[in-house]
């Protein structure tokens, strides 16, 4: 069941390939789970620390959003879906 602020399977098929995991370093958290957490936060306006546990640690989701914003990934993703 897809919740209101979460990405559908159809949308993930389009968005997922844009969020390639890094080649080196430690394993990354599920990219779809992180994206759903970011969308929940942006949709609700809640504090990062209030992120529901189903999206993983709030700090991980926040750091990924910061990284994707800084490296242009977030802008590319938004342009692609528009």
PDB file with one MODEL, atoms N, CA, C and O in Angstrom:
MODEL        1
ATOM      1  N   UNK A   1       0.837  -1.182   0.000  1.00  0.00           N
ATOM      2  CA  UNK A   1       0.000   0.000   0.000  1.00  0.00           C
ATOM      3  C   UNK A   1       0.888   1.254   0.000  1.00  0.00           C
ATOM      4  O   UNK A   1       1.774   1.392   0.844  1.00  0.00           O
ATOM      5  N   UNK A   2       0.650   2.139  -0.926  1.00  0.00           N
ATOM      6  CA  UNK A   2       1.413   3.384  -1.012  1.00  0.00           C
ATOM      7  C   UNK A   2       0.693   4.457  -0.204  1.00  0.00           C
ATOM      8  O   UNK A   2      -0.496   4.709  -0.399  1.00  0.00           O
ATOM      9  N   UNK A   3       1.426   5.075   0.695  1.00  0.00           N
ATOM     10  CA  UNK A   3       0.844   6.149   1.496  1.00  0.00           C
ATOM     11  C   UNK A   3       0.839   7.442   0.692  1.00  0.00           C
ATOM     12  O   UNK A   3       1.473   7.539  -0.358  1.00  0.00           O
ATOM     13  N   UNK A   4       0.130   8.409   1.191  1.00  0.00           N
ATOM     14  CA  UNK A   4      -0.092   9.655   0.464  1.00  0.00           C
ATOM     15  C   UNK A   4       1.183  10.362   0.023  1.00  0.00           C
ATOM     16  O   UNK A   4       1.223  10.895  -1.086  1.00  0.00           O
ATOM     17  N   UNK A   5       2.207  10.387   0.836  1.00  0.00           N
ATOM     18  CA  UNK A   5       3.431  11.127   0.508  1.00  0.00           C
ATOM     19  C   UNK A   5       4.513  10.242  -0.082  1.00  0.00           C
ATOM     20  O   UNK A   5       5.676  10.641  -0.131  1.00  0.00           O
ATOM     21  N   UNK A   6       4.154   9.052  -0.529  1.00  0.00           N
ATOM     22  CA  UNK A   6       5.163   8.119  -1.012  1.00  0.00           C
ATOM     23  C   UNK A   6       5.076   7.923  -2.523  1.00  0.00           C
ATOM     24  O   UNK A   6       4.032   8.143  -3.137  1.00  0.00           O
ATOM     25  N   UNK A   7       6.179   7.511  -3.093  1.00  0.00           N
ATOM     26  CA  UNK A   7       6.309   7.333  -4.540  1.00  0.00           C
ATOM     27  C   UNK A   7       5.660   6.010  -4.968  1.00  0.00           C
ATOM     28  O   UNK A   7       5.886   4.974  -4.342  1.00  0.00           O
ATOM     29  N   UNK A   8       4.865   6.049  -6.021  1.00  0.00           N
ATOM     30  CA  UNK A   8       4.248   4.833  -6.553  1.00  0.00           C
ATOM     31  C   UNK A   8       5.290   4.015  -7.303  1.00  0.00           C
ATOM     32  O   UNK A   8       6.367   4.520  -7.621  1.00  0.00           O
ATOM     33  N   UNK A   9       4.975   2.759  -7.587  1.00  0.00           N
ATOM     34  CA  UNK A   9       5.881   1.911  -8.361  1.00  0.00           C
ATOM     35  C   UNK A   9       6.125   2.507  -9.742  1.00  0.00           C
ATOM     36  O   UNK A   9       7.244   2.459 -10.253  1.00  0.00           O
ATOM     37  N   UNK A  10       5.083   3.066 -10.345  1.00  0.00           N
ATOM     38  CA  UNK A  10       5.199   3.668 -11.676  1.00  0.00           C
ATOM     39  C   UNK A  10       6.133   4.883 -11.644  1.00  0.00           C
ATOM     40  O   UNK A  10       6.977   5.045 -12.525  1.00  0.00           O
ATOM     41  N   UNK A  11       5.979   5.731 -10.627  1.00  0.00           N
ATOM     42  CA  UNK A  11       6.853   6.905 -10.506  1.00  0.00           C
ATOM     43  C   UNK A  11       8.285   6.475 -10.197  1.00  0.00           C
ATOM     44  O   UNK A  11       9.231   7.070 -10.712  1.00  0.00           O
ATOM     45  N   UNK A  12       8.455   5.443  -9.357  1.00  0.00           N
ATOM     46  CA  UNK A  12       9.790   4.975  -9.009  1.00  0.00           C
ATOM     47  C   UNK A  12      10.524   4.449 -10.237  1.00  0.00           C
ATOM     48  O   UNK A  12      11.740   4.605 -10.343  1.00  0.00           O
ATOM     49  N   UNK A  13       9.802   3.831 -11.161  1.00  0.00           N
ATOM     50  CA  UNK A  13      10.425   3.319 -12.388  1.00  0.00           C
ATOM     51  C   UNK A  13      11.068   4.454 -13.174  1.00  0.00           C
ATOM     52  O   UNK A  13      12.063   4.239 -13.867  1.00  0.00           O
ATOM     53  N   UNK A  14      10.516   5.651 -13.077  1.00  0.00           N
ATOM     54  CA  UNK A  14      11.058   6.820 -13.780  1.00  0.00           C
ATOM     55  C   UNK A  14      12.149   7.499 -12.957  1.00  0.00           C
ATOM     56  O   UNK A  14      13.176   7.908 -13.500  1.00  0.00           O
ATOM     57  N   UNK A  15      11.930   7.620 -11.655  1.00  0.00           N
ATOM     58  CA  UNK A  15      12.829   8.370 -10.778  1.00  0.00           C
ATOM     59  C   UNK A  15      14.039   7.552 -10.321  1.00  0.00           C
ATOM     60  O   UNK A  15      15.149   8.081 -10.253  1.00  0.00           O
ATOM     61  N   UNK A  16      13.842   6.294 -10.013  1.00  0.00           N
ATOM     62  CA  UNK A  16      14.884   5.444  -9.455  1.00  0.00           C
ATOM     63  C   UNK A  16      16.216   5.488 -10.187  1.00  0.00           C
ATOM     64  O   UNK A  16      17.258   5.636  -9.549  1.00  0.00           O
ATOM     65  N   UNK A  17      16.207   5.361 -11.523  1.00  0.00           N
ATOM     66  CA  UNK A  17      17.481   5.384 -12.243  1.00  0.00           C
ATOM     67  C   UNK A  17      18.265   6.702 -12.103  1.00  0.00           C
ATOM     68  O   UNK A  17      19.474   6.730 -12.335  1.00  0.00           O
ATOM     69  N   UNK A  18      17.586   7.781 -11.729  1.00  0.00           N
ATOM     70  CA  UNK A  18      18.269   9.065 -11.551  1.00  0.00           C
ATOM     71  C   UNK A  18      19.030   9.125 -10.232  1.00  0.00           C
ATOM     72  O   UNK A  18      19.888   9.989 -10.049  1.00  0.00           O
ATOM     73  N   UNK A  19      18.727   8.228  -9.329  1.00  0.00           N
ATOM     74  CA  UNK A  19      19.330   8.235  -7.998  1.00  0.00           C
ATOM     75  C   UNK A  19      20.287   7.057  -7.853  1.00  0.00           C
ATOM     76  O   UNK A  19      20.091   6.178  -7.014  1.00  0.00           O
ATOM     77  N   UNK A  20      21.305   7.055  -8.670  1.00  0.00           N
ATOM     78  CA  UNK A  20      22.270   5.954  -8.651  1.00  0.00           C
ATOM     79  C   UNK A  20      23.084   5.987  -7.364  1.00  0.00           C
ATOM     80  O   UNK A  20      23.493   7.056  -6.912  1.00  0.00           O
ATOM     81  N   UNK A  21      23.320   4.812  -6.771  1.00  0.00           N
ATOM     82  CA  UNK A  21      24.115   4.781  -5.538  1.00  0.00           C
ATOM     83  C   UNK A  21      25.583   5.039  -5.836  1.00  0.00           C
ATOM     84  O   UNK A  21      26.047   4.774  -6.945  1.00  0.00           O
ATOM     85  N   UNK A  22      26.322   5.555  -4.850  1.00  0.00           N
ATOM     86  CA  UNK A  22      27.753   5.781  -5.051  1.00  0.00           C
ATOM     87  C   UNK A  22      28.472   4.454  -5.274  1.00  0.00           C
ATOM     88  O   UNK A  22      28.013   3.413  -4.804  1.00  0.00           O
ATOM     89  N   UNK A  23      29.583   4.487  -5.981  1.00  0.00           N
ATOM     90  CA  UNK A  23      30.335   3.268  -6.296  1.00  0.00           C
ATOM     91  C   UNK A  23      31.204   2.807  -5.145  1.00  0.00           C
ATOM     92  O   UNK A  23      31.526   1.623  -5.043  1.00  0.00           O
ATOM     93  N   UNK A  24      31.584   3.718  -4.286  1.00  0.00           N
ATOM     94  CA  UNK A  24      32.485   3.367  -3.181  1.00  0.00           C
ATOM     95  C   UNK A  24      31.831   3.757  -1.854  1.00  0.00           C
ATOM     96  O   UNK A  24      30.829   4.472  -1.817  1.00  0.00           O
ATOM     97  N   UNK A  25      32.414   3.277  -0.794  1.00  0.00           N
ATOM     98  CA  UNK A  25      31.919   3.632   0.530  1.00  0.00           C
ATOM     99  C   UNK A  25      31.025   2.551   1.094  1.00  0.00           C
ATOM    100  O   UNK A  25      30.890   1.465   0.529  1.00  0.00           O
ATOM    101  N   UNK A  26      30.423   2.871   2.212  1.00  0.00           N
ATOM    102  CA  UNK A  26      29.570   1.884   2.867  1.00  0.00           C
ATOM    103  C   UNK A  26      28.232   1.762   2.143  1.00  0.00           C
ATOM    104  O   UNK A  26      27.851   2.662   1.395  1.00  0.00           O
ATOM    105  N   UNK A  27      27.518   0.661   2.357  1.00  0.00           N
ATOM    106  CA  UNK A  27      26.229   0.462   1.692  1.00  0.00           C
ATOM    107  C   UNK A  27      25.254   1.577   2.043  1.00  0.00           C
ATOM    108  O   UNK A  27      25.243   2.064   3.174  1.00  0.00           O
ATOM    109  N   UNK A  28      24.455   1.971   1.098  1.00  0.00           N
ATOM    110  CA  UNK A  28      23.511   3.065   1.318  1.00  0.00           C
ATOM    111  C   UNK A  28      22.142   2.519   1.690  1.00  0.00           C
ATOM    112  O   UNK A  28      21.776   1.401   1.328  1.00  0.00           O
ATOM    113  N   UNK A  29      21.407   3.325   2.412  1.00  0.00           N
ATOM    114  CA  UNK A  29      20.031   2.984   2.770  1.00  0.00           C
ATOM    115  C   UNK A  29      19.192   2.975   1.491  1.00  0.00           C
ATOM    116  O   UNK A  29      19.537   3.626   0.504  1.00  0.00           O
ATOM    117  N   UNK A  30      18.116   2.248   1.522  1.00  0.00           N
ATOM    118  CA  UNK A  30      17.202   2.141   0.390  1.00  0.00           C
ATOM    119  C   UNK A  30      16.845   3.537  -0.133  1.00  0.00           C
ATOM    120  O   UNK A  30      16.274   4.352   0.590  1.00  0.00           O
ATOM    121  N   UNK A  31      17.186   3.795  -1.383  1.00  0.00           N
ATOM    122  CA  UNK A  31      16.979   5.126  -1.959  1.00  0.00           C
ATOM    123  C   UNK A  31      15.505   5.506  -2.016  1.00  0.00           C
ATOM    124  O   UNK A  31      15.157   6.670  -1.817  1.00  0.00           O
ATOM    125  N   UNK A  32      14.642   4.540  -2.286  1.00  0.00           N
ATOM    126  CA  UNK A  32      13.209   4.837  -2.345  1.00  0.00           C
ATOM    127  C   UNK A  32      12.681   5.212  -0.966  1.00  0.00           C
ATOM    128  O   UNK A  32      11.869   6.129  -0.845  1.00  0.00           O
ATOM    129  N   UNK A  33      13.128   4.519   0.069  1.00  0.00           N
ATOM    130  CA  UNK A  33      12.718   4.828   1.434  1.00  0.00           C
ATOM    131  C   UNK A  33      13.161   6.244   1.806  1.00  0.00           C
ATOM    132  O   UNK A  33      12.399   6.997   2.412  1.00  0.00           O
ATOM    133  N   UNK A  34      14.375   6.596   1.446  1.00  0.00           N
ATOM    134  CA  UNK A  34      14.889   7.940   1.730  1.00  0.00           C
ATOM    135  C   UNK A  34      14.083   8.989   0.963  1.00  0.00           C
ATOM    136  O   UNK A  34      13.699  10.013   1.529  1.00  0.00           O
ATOM    137  N   UNK A  35      13.829   8.738  -0.313  1.00  0.00           N
ATOM    138  CA  UNK A  35      13.045   9.685  -1.106  1.00  0.00           C
ATOM    139  C   UNK A  35      11.649   9.871  -0.508  1.00  0.00           C
ATOM    140  O   UNK A  35      11.154  10.994  -0.424  1.00  0.00           O
ATOM    141  N   UNK A  36      11.021   8.778  -0.095  1.00  0.00           N
ATOM    142  CA  UNK A  36       9.709   8.884   0.543  1.00  0.00           C
ATOM    143  C   UNK A  36       9.789   9.724   1.812  1.00  0.00           C
ATOM    144  O   UNK A  36       8.883  10.508   2.093  1.00  0.00           O
ATOM    145  N   UNK A  37      10.858   9.570   2.575  1.00  0.00           N
ATOM    146  CA  UNK A  37      11.046  10.374   3.782  1.00  0.00           C
ATOM    147  C   UNK A  37      11.202  11.856   3.464  1.00  0.00           C
ATOM    148  O   UNK A  37      10.639  12.709   4.150  1.00  0.00           O
ATOM    149  N   UNK A  38      11.960  12.152   2.431  1.00  0.00           N
ATOM    150  CA  UNK A  38      12.130  13.550   2.006  1.00  0.00           C
ATOM    151  C   UNK A  38      10.796  14.133   1.576  1.00  0.00           C
ATOM    152  O   UNK A  38      10.450  15.250   1.961  1.00  0.00           O
ATOM    153  N   UNK A  39      10.049  13.384   0.781  1.00  0.00           N
ATOM    154  CA  UNK A  39       8.743  13.863   0.312  1.00  0.00           C
ATOM    155  C   UNK A  39       7.780  14.071   1.476  1.00  0.00           C
ATOM    156  O   UNK A  39       7.005  15.028   1.485  1.00  0.00           O
ATOM    157  N   UNK A  40       7.831  13.162   2.466  1.00  0.00           N
ATOM    158  CA  UNK A  40       6.974  13.326   3.644  1.00  0.00           C
ATOM    159  C   UNK A  40       7.319  14.621   4.366  1.00  0.00           C
ATOM    160  O   UNK A  40       6.433  15.395   4.728  1.00  0.00           O
ATOM    161  N   UNK A  41       8.607  14.850   4.572  1.00  0.00           N
ATOM    162  CA  UNK A  41       9.044  16.053   5.289  1.00  0.00           C
ATOM    163  C   UNK A  41       8.650  17.311   4.541  1.00  0.00           C
ATOM    164  O   UNK A  41       8.128  18.251   5.140  1.00  0.00           O
ATOM    165  N   UNK A  42       8.895  17.339   3.226  1.00  0.00           N
ATOM    166  CA  UNK A  42       8.578  18.526   2.444  1.00  0.00           C
ATOM    167  C   UNK A  42       7.069  18.756   2.347  1.00  0.00           C
ATOM    168  O   UNK A  42       6.618  19.901   2.294  1.00  0.00           O
ATOM    169  N   UNK A  43       6.293  17.682   2.322  1.00  0.00           N
ATOM    170  CA  UNK A  43       4.834  17.812   2.221  1.00  0.00           C
ATOM    171  C   UNK A  43       4.191  18.256   3.520  1.00  0.00           C
ATOM    172  O   UNK A  43       3.212  19.003   3.513  1.00  0.00           O
ATOM    173  N   UNK A  44       4.738  17.801   4.629  1.00  0.00           N
ATOM    174  CA  UNK A  44       4.122  18.110   5.916  1.00  0.00           C
ATOM    175  C   UNK A  44       4.674  19.377   6.560  1.00  0.00           C
ATOM    176  O   UNK A  44       3.982  20.034   7.338  1.00  0.00           O
ATOM    177  N   UNK A  45       5.915  19.718   6.236  1.00  0.00           N
ATOM    178  CA  UNK A  45       6.542  20.872   6.875  1.00  0.00           C
ATOM    179  C   UNK A  45       7.015  20.579   8.289  1.00  0.00           C
ATOM    180  O   UNK A  45       7.425  21.490   9.007  1.00  0.00           O
ATOM    181  N   UNK A  46       6.963  19.323   8.692  1.00  0.00           N
ATOM    182  CA  UNK A  46       7.392  18.936  10.038  1.00  0.00           C
ATOM    183  C   UNK A  46       8.917  19.046  10.156  1.00  0.00           C
ATOM    184  O   UNK A  46       9.628  19.155   9.157  1.00  0.00           O
ATOM    185  N   UNK A  47       9.386  19.014  11.376  1.00  0.00           N
ATOM    186  CA  UNK A  47      10.823  19.029  11.624  1.00  0.00           C
ATOM    187  C   UNK A  47      11.425  17.692  11.195  1.00  0.00           C
ATOM    188  O   UNK A  47      10.755  16.660  11.243  1.00  0.00           O
ATOM    189  N   UNK A  48      12.694  17.714  10.773  1.00  0.00           N
ATOM    190  CA  UNK A  48      13.367  16.477  10.370  1.00  0.00           C
ATOM    191  C   UNK A  48      13.304  15.442  11.484  1.00  0.00           C
ATOM    192  O   UNK A  48      13.119  14.257  11.208  1.00  0.00           O
ATOM    193  N   UNK A  49      13.450  15.857  12.719  1.00  0.00           N
ATOM    194  CA  UNK A  49      13.457  14.924  13.855  1.00  0.00           C
ATOM    195  C   UNK A  49      12.109  14.242  14.059  1.00  0.00           C
ATOM    196  O   UNK A  49      12.031  13.238  14.767  1.00  0.00           O
ATOM    197  N   UNK A  50      11.050  14.769  13.452  1.00  0.00           N
ATOM    198  CA  UNK A  50       9.722  14.177  13.576  1.00  0.00           C
ATOM    199  C   UNK A  50       9.419  13.180  12.464  1.00  0.00           C
ATOM    200  O   UNK A  50       8.295  12.689  12.361  1.00  0.00           O
ATOM    201  N   UNK A  51      10.405  12.881  11.638  1.00  0.00           N
ATOM    202  CA  UNK A  51      10.226  11.938  10.542  1.00  0.00           C
ATOM    203  C   UNK A  51       9.808  10.566  11.081  1.00  0.00           C
ATOM    204  O   UNK A  51      10.465  10.045  11.981  1.00  0.00           O
ATOM    205  N   UNK A  52       8.729   9.966  10.553  1.00  0.00           N
ATOM    206  CA  UNK A  52       8.316   8.640  11.026  1.00  0.00           C
ATOM    207  C   UNK A  52       9.427   7.603  10.839  1.00  0.00           C
ATOM    208  O   UNK A  52      10.202   7.675   9.885  1.00  0.00           O
ATOM    209  N   UNK A  53       9.492   6.661  11.744  1.00  0.00           N
ATOM    210  CA  UNK A  53      10.545   5.640  11.735  1.00  0.00           C
ATOM    211  C   UNK A  53      10.561   4.814  10.450  1.00  0.00           C
ATOM    212  O   UNK A  53      11.612   4.298  10.070  1.00  0.00           O
ATOM    213  N   UNK A  54       9.424   4.678   9.775  1.00  0.00           N
ATOM    214  CA  UNK A  54       9.373   3.842   8.562  1.00  0.00           C
ATOM    215  C   UNK A  54      10.279   4.368   7.447  1.00  0.00           C
ATOM    216  O   UNK A  54      10.577   3.640   6.501  1.00  0.00           O
ATOM    217  N   UNK A  55      10.718   5.624   7.551  1.00  0.00           N
ATOM    218  CA  UNK A  55      11.603   6.204   6.537  1.00  0.00           C
ATOM    219  C   UNK A  55      13.069   6.089   6.915  1.00  0.00           C
ATOM    220  O   UNK A  55      13.938   6.544   6.170  1.00  0.00           O
ATOM    221  N   UNK A  56      13.352   5.495   8.048  1.00  0.00           N
ATOM    222  CA  UNK A  56      14.735   5.353   8.488  1.00  0.00           C
ATOM    223  C   UNK A  56      15.122   6.487   9.420  1.00  0.00           C
ATOM    224  O   UNK A  56      14.293   7.331   9.761  1.00  0.00           O
ATOM    225  N   UNK A  57      16.379   6.505   9.831  1.00  0.00           N
ATOM    226  CA  UNK A  57      16.845   7.563  10.738  1.00  0.00           C
ATOM    227  C   UNK A  57      16.697   8.953  10.098  1.00  0.00           C
ATOM    228  O   UNK A  57      17.073   9.156   8.944  1.00  0.00           O
ATOM    229  N   UNK A  58      16.154   9.886  10.851  1.00  0.00           N
ATOM    230  CA  UNK A  58      15.915  11.222  10.314  1.00  0.00           C
ATOM    231  C   UNK A  58      17.200  11.850   9.811  1.00  0.00           C
ATOM    232  O   UNK A  58      17.204  12.537   8.790  1.00  0.00           O
ATOM    233  N   UNK A  59      18.288  11.617  10.527  1.00  0.00           N
ATOM    234  CA  UNK A  59      19.561  12.238  10.140  1.00  0.00           C
ATOM    235  C   UNK A  59      20.057  11.710   8.794  1.00  0.00           C
ATOM    236  O   UNK A  59      20.624  12.467   8.007  1.00  0.00           O
ATOM    237  N   UNK A  60      19.851  10.432   8.525  1.00  0.00           N
ATOM    238  CA  UNK A  60      20.239   9.854   7.241  1.00  0.00           C
ATOM    239  C   UNK A  60      19.446  10.499   6.106  1.00  0.00           C
ATOM    240  O   UNK A  60      20.010  10.869   5.076  1.00  0.00           O
ATOM    241  N   UNK A  61      18.144  10.629   6.302  1.00  0.00           N
ATOM    242  CA  UNK A  61      17.279  11.230   5.281  1.00  0.00           C
ATOM    243  C   UNK A  61      17.667  12.690   5.060  1.00  0.00           C
ATOM    244  O   UNK A  61      17.748  13.147   3.920  1.00  0.00           O
ATOM    245  N   UNK A  62      17.906  13.419   6.148  1.00  0.00           N
ATOM    246  CA  UNK A  62      18.317  14.814   6.051  1.00  0.00           C
ATOM    247  C   UNK A  62      19.647  14.960   5.309  1.00  0.00           C
ATOM    248  O   UNK A  62      19.787  15.811   4.431  1.00  0.00           O
ATOM    249  N   UNK A  63      20.619  14.123   5.672  1.00  0.00           N
ATOM    250  CA  UNK A  63      21.937  14.202   5.024  1.00  0.00           C
ATOM    251  C   UNK A  63      21.834  13.892   3.530  1.00  0.00           C
ATOM    252  O   UNK A  63      22.488  14.543   2.714  1.00  0.00           O
ATOM    253  N   UNK A  64      21.024  12.913   3.174  1.00  0.00           N
ATOM    254  CA  UNK A  64      20.863  12.584   1.750  1.00  0.00           C
ATOM    255  C   UNK A  64      20.205  13.748   1.007  1.00  0.00           C
ATOM    256  O   UNK A  64      20.609  14.076  -0.108  1.00  0.00           O
ATOM    257  N   UNK A  65      19.192  14.375   1.619  1.00  0.00           N
ATOM    258  CA  UNK A  65      18.551  15.534   0.997  1.00  0.00           C
ATOM    259  C   UNK A  65      19.568  16.660   0.815  1.00  0.00           C
ATOM    260  O   UNK A  65      19.608  17.289  -0.242  1.00  0.00           O
ATOM    261  N   UNK A  66      20.385  16.919   1.829  1.00  0.00           N
ATOM    262  CA  UNK A  66      21.431  17.951   1.733  1.00  0.00           C
ATOM    263  C   UNK A  66      22.402  17.642   0.605  1.00  0.00           C
ATOM    264  O   UNK A  66      22.743  18.520  -0.187  1.00  0.00           O
ATOM    265  N   UNK A  67      22.848  16.384   0.534  1.00  0.00           N
ATOM    266  CA  UNK A  67      23.812  15.978  -0.495  1.00  0.00           C
ATOM    267  C   UNK A  67      23.196  16.099  -1.889  1.00  0.00           C
ATOM    268  O   UNK A  67      23.818  16.639  -2.804  1.00  0.00           O
ATOM    269  N   UNK A  68      21.967  15.593  -2.045  1.00  0.00           N
ATOM    270  CA  UNK A  68      21.312  15.664  -3.349  1.00  0.00           C
ATOM    271  C   UNK A  68      21.034  17.109  -3.754  1.00  0.00           C
ATOM    272  O   UNK A  68      21.082  17.433  -4.941  1.00  0.00           O
ATOM    273  N   UNK A  69      20.747  17.978  -2.794  1.00  0.00           N
ATOM    274  CA  UNK A  69      20.530  19.398  -3.100  1.00  0.00           C
ATOM    275  C   UNK A  69      21.842  20.055  -3.518  1.00  0.00           C
ATOM    276  O   UNK A  69      21.873  20.827  -4.476  1.00  0.00           O
ATOM    277  N   UNK A  70      22.917  19.753  -2.807  1.00  0.00           N
ATOM    278  CA  UNK A  70      24.219  20.377  -3.074  1.00  0.00           C
ATOM    279  C   UNK A  70      24.824  19.926  -4.401  1.00  0.00           C
ATOM    280  O   UNK A  70      25.440  20.729  -5.101  1.00  0.00           O
ATOM    281  N   UNK A  71      24.657  18.654  -4.753  1.00  0.00           N
ATOM    282  CA  UNK A  71      25.299  18.164  -5.980  1.00  0.00           C
ATOM    283  C   UNK A  71      24.418  18.266  -7.232  1.00  0.00           C
ATOM    284  O   UNK A  71      24.815  17.829  -8.312  1.00  0.00           O
ATOM    285  N   UNK A  72      23.225  18.842  -7.079  1.00  0.00           N
ATOM    286  CA  UNK A  72      22.347  19.056  -8.237  1.00  0.00           C
ATOM    287  C   UNK A  72      21.416  17.896  -8.549  1.00  0.00           C
ATOM    288  O   UNK A  72      20.597  17.993  -9.463  1.00  0.00           O
ATOM    289  N   UNK A  73      21.526  16.800  -7.805  1.00  0.00           N
ATOM    290  CA  UNK A  73      20.665  15.643  -8.053  1.00  0.00           C
ATOM    291  C   UNK A  73      19.198  15.996  -7.867  1.00  0.00           C
ATOM    292  O   UNK A  73      18.361  15.609  -8.682  1.00  0.00           O
ATOM    293  N   UNK A  74      18.876  16.725  -6.807  1.00  0.00           N
ATOM    294  CA  UNK A  74      17.492  17.092  -6.522  1.00  0.00           C
ATOM    295  C   UNK A  74      16.915  17.951  -7.653  1.00  0.00           C
ATOM    296  O   UNK A  74      15.774  17.738  -8.064  1.00  0.00           O
ATOM    297  N   UNK A  75      17.685  18.914  -8.156  1.00  0.00           N
ATOM    298  CA  UNK A  75      17.219  19.761  -9.262  1.00  0.00           C
ATOM    299  C   UNK A  75      16.996  18.937 -10.525  1.00  0.00           C
ATOM    300  O   UNK A  75      16.008  19.143 -11.230  1.00  0.00           O
ATOM    301  N   UNK A  76      17.901  18.008 -10.817  1.00  0.00           N
ATOM    302  CA  UNK A  76      17.744  17.146 -11.998  1.00  0.00           C
ATOM    303  C   UNK A  76      16.511  16.254 -11.869  1.00  0.00           C
ATOM    304  O   UNK A  76      15.781  16.045 -12.839  1.00  0.00           O
ATOM    305  N   UNK A  77      16.290  15.739 -10.681  1.00  0.00           N
ATOM    306  CA  UNK A  77      15.136  14.895 -10.441  1.00  0.00           C
ATOM    307  C   UNK A  77      13.841  15.680 -10.658  1.00  0.00           C
ATOM    308  O   UNK A  77      12.932  15.207 -11.341  1.00  0.00           O
ATOM    309  N   UNK A  78      13.761  16.862 -10.084  1.00  0.00           N
ATOM    310  CA  UNK A  78      12.559  17.686 -10.234  1.00  0.00           C
ATOM    311  C   UNK A  78      12.328  18.082 -11.689  1.00  0.00           C
ATOM    312  O   UNK A  78      11.194  18.047 -12.166  1.00  0.00           O
ATOM    313  N   UNK A  79      13.384  18.455 -12.391  1.00  0.00           N
ATOM    314  CA  UNK A  79      13.257  18.816 -13.815  1.00  0.00           C
ATOM    315  C   UNK A  79      12.785  17.618 -14.630  1.00  0.00           C
ATOM    316  O   UNK A  79      11.982  17.774 -15.550  1.00  0.00           O
ATOM    317  N   UNK A  80      13.267  16.443 -14.307  1.00  0.00           N
ATOM    318  CA  UNK A  80      12.904  15.230 -15.052  1.00  0.00           C
ATOM    319  C   UNK A  80      11.426  14.884 -14.872  1.00  0.00           C
ATOM    320  O   UNK A  80      10.753  14.511 -15.833  1.00  0.00           O
ATOM    321  N   UNK A  81      10.924  15.007 -13.649  1.00  0.00           N
ATOM    322  CA  UNK A  81       9.530  14.639 -13.419  1.00  0.00           C
ATOM    323  C   UNK A  81       8.547  15.727 -13.868  1.00  0.00           C
ATOM    324  O   UNK A  81       7.364  15.455 -14.068  1.00  0.00           O
ATOM    325  N   UNK A  82       9.035  16.938 -14.023  1.00  0.00           N
ATOM    326  CA  UNK A  82       8.162  18.004 -14.520  1.00  0.00           C
ATOM    327  C   UNK A  82       8.009  17.870 -16.009  1.00  0.00           C
ATOM    328  O   UNK A  82       7.311  18.671 -16.632  1.00  0.00           O
TER     329      UNK A  82
ENDMDL
END
